[in-house]
Amino acid sequence: MSQSLVGRIDELVSDRTGRSRAQLIEDAVRWFLDFTVHKWNERGLYVNNSRSIFESETISSLFFSKMTPNEQYELGLTAGGQSPIADVINLFHGVDPGDKKNRELVLRLLQDNGWGSISINDQGLIVIGSPFYPASFIRGYLEKLLKVKLEAIETHDKENVALKIIK
C-alpha cells in the first residue's frame, strides 16, 4: 500500500471517520465487493439489492409509448416516491431531497445515473438535455422527489425537457 494512502487512512482515523486502519480497510474491501463488476452475470450487474441493465432508448420508448402522458405522469409519481436516489441523499449525505438547498445535489445524482444533462437556474427552471425518459414521467418523478409542483414548458427541440417549479 502506498505511503500516501496510509497517510490518508490515518487522517480519516484521526478525524474519527473510522475507528482504526483495520476497520477502514475492511470497509473499503466490502465496498469494493458490493460495488464492482465481479457480480456481473448474464442477467445484469447486481449492486446490493438492485440490478443494473443495459436498455436501449428504443425499448424504453416502446414501453412508454403504450401509456398515455397521464399514465406516464402517474408512474413517475410512484417511482419518485420510491426513488433510490432519495435513499442515497438521506443515508449518505444526511439531507432531505425535498429541501430546496439540496436540489442541485439531487439533479447531479440523476444526471450521473443517466437521466440526461440536467441543469437548474435561479428562477427554478429545470432543463434536461437528451433525457432518457419522457417528459411526463420526469415531471411526476421530480415532483414527488423534490416535493414541488412543476409545469412543463414547451420546447422547440424534443431532445430537451424544460420544467418550471411553480410551487
Secondary structure, DSSP 8 states (H G I E B T S, - for coil): --HHHHHHHHHHHHTTSSS-HHHHHHHHHHHHHHSSGGGEETTEEEETTEEE----HHHHHHHHHTS-HHHHHHHHHHHHHT-HHHHHHHHHH-S-TTSGGGHHHHHHHHHHTTS-EEEE-TT-EEEEES-SS-HHHHHHHHHHHHT--EEEE--S-TTEEEEEE--
